Amino acid sequence: MERLLAWGDDPWGSLTSALKDATGRKGKALFLPLRQALTGIDHGPDMHALLPLIGEAEARRRLEAAASD
């Protein structure tokens, strides 16, 4: 997870780009599972704006928890 979530000016863009390259997924097949892992819901605010509010440590914790399920 460390290499996928490069927290900087655009953590959402970095994460989705890395996952797209690693999995070949794009669009809804990529974004919906990430939204669910990070927020627990299928719809909501723009993830580009929301991820910095969640914060790096909490985002990493949520993604790691979802990956272990």
BELNOR-V64239 format. One record per pair of residues at least 6 apart in sequence whose ideal C-beta (glycine too) atoms are under 8 Angstrom apart, sorted by the first residue. I is the first residue (numbers start at 1). J is the second residue. If there is no record, write none. Layout:
i=I j=J
i=I j=J
This chain:
i=1 j=60
i=1 j=63
i=1 j=64
i=1 j=67
i=3 j=18
i=4 j=15
i=4 j=18
i=4 j=19
i=4 j=22
i=5 j=11
i=5 j=14
i=5 j=15
i=5 j=18
i=5 j=56
i=5 j=59
i=5 j=60
i=5 j=63
i=6 j=14
i=6 j=15
i=6 j=18
i=7 j=14
i=7 j=56
i=8 j=14
i=10 j=48
i=11 j=51
i=11 j=52
i=11 j=56
i=11 j=59
i=12 j=47
i=12 j=48
i=12 j=51
i=13 j=48
i=15 j=34
i=15 j=51
i=16 j=30
i=16 j=31
i=16 j=34
i=19 j=25
i=19 j=30
i=19 j=34
i=20 j=26
i=20 j=30
i=23 j=30
i=31 j=47
i=32 j=42
i=33 j=66
i=34 j=47
i=35 j=41
i=35 j=42
i=35 j=43
i=35 j=44
i=35 j=47
i=36 j=42
i=36 j=66
i=37 j=62
i=37 j=63
i=37 j=65
i=37 j=66
i=37 j=67
i=38 j=47
i=38 j=50
i=38 j=51
i=38 j=54
i=38 j=59
i=38 j=62
i=38 j=63
i=39 j=50
i=39 j=54
i=44 j=50
i=51 j=59
i=54 j=62
